């Protein structure tokens, strides 16, 4: 399939799902990153800008640049966006959990608590206004379990849940070119294409450093393991990767199966 065909398949699936579920409006978190930027484009194309509600949810480590990127995306798409800070909710959880967590809420527990604070805010807006929460997770993260249960995995539908991260970039580039060809402002800022992907849940955090490998290598391994059904040995040979790395990716993917069982519905990859 071409980038356009895949983009339209994801958008059409989102529109059909929302309509069948009885929703006219959707809400999503806008992080200033690539995944939420592409999903925002799909939501606007599927539902109309007036029916899409973006929420920026800054926490302790959210950069000003991310907020600016998110607002620029919303402005270019003509959709409403607002800011709901998670600083106070997170600080409250930190205070309540500090003693039970051994003196301080830190590490993975602190990172996941931030993600879950965001989920609570988004679900409150969903419930208050009758909006469908749209998930912004991708397939690469899903296989590796690089997502928070009851946090950024929340949502009724995941338009890019069947796309690898490298495909997300490909479709985002197509969407910008499509807008430019139509005489419109490309909705995704160029800075979003070049900055390292990050959940911004800890100082200096980047996705690839947290996962231990870059997205192009990860996606190549995942594709031959799960799309082509190759053995780890054959996958290592085809991708030029160390066998130990391929086996580690497969082990981590199998360990994250319980998370994928709880993931939102998404278009067939």
Phi, psi and omega in degrees: 000146175283167178301319180297316181296319179292319178299312181293327178296317179294317181294316180296322179295320178297313181299314181296317181298313182298316182294317180295330179276355176087019180260140174255340183231154178230157176229145177211155175279135178251111184264346189089002178263178186291317184299309181291331178295314180292320179295323177299318177300315181296320180297315180295317180292330182276321191247342188094137187303326183290348181253010181243131185236111180264143181229122172271131189235068185295141177240197185298334187242013178288130180276154176297325180298323179294319178296320179293320178298316180297317180293322178298320178298313181298318180296317181295328181273348180076021181257156178283141175219142178224167182250128173232107183286141175259009183300310182293315176301318180295318178297325178294315177298319180301317181294317182290323187267350187307308184294315182293336181266016175090020177116335177200149175271113187214173175062217183300323180298320179290319180297314181291328177295322175299314180299323181285331173298319179296319180298318180300317180296314181295319180290328176296318177294321177300313181291320184293324187248355182074031178265146176276128178282124179259130180277150183242017182281153179248173186291323180301313179297321181298318180293321184271355181074021181274066181198157185257119173302137180062020177230249181286359173273356182290155177136158180275329185211142181241094184302328181253016181296342178259008182252134170291159182301320179295328176288328177300315178296319180298315180290326177295318177297318178299318182297320177295317180294323178298317179295315181298320180295333179270006180078019181255164176287125176304127189286338184255116182302144181301329180300329181292331178286333189257337182282148179297132177301137181206139174281348180051049179253358179205160181300128176067014184290140169228150182300312186295323177293320180295322181278337179090006175198159184278158184298317179302316179293315179301312183295323178297318180292313180300320182297314182285331178287314191252333176274321181263345177072027181282156175287161177304322180296314180292323179295319178298317180293316183292324183267353183069030183255152173300140180301323180299323179291316180297317179295325178293318178299317180295318179297315181294324178295317179294324180291336182266008183301325181295329177289315181297331178294339181254008182285156178295162175297151178208162179297150178294131183292000000 
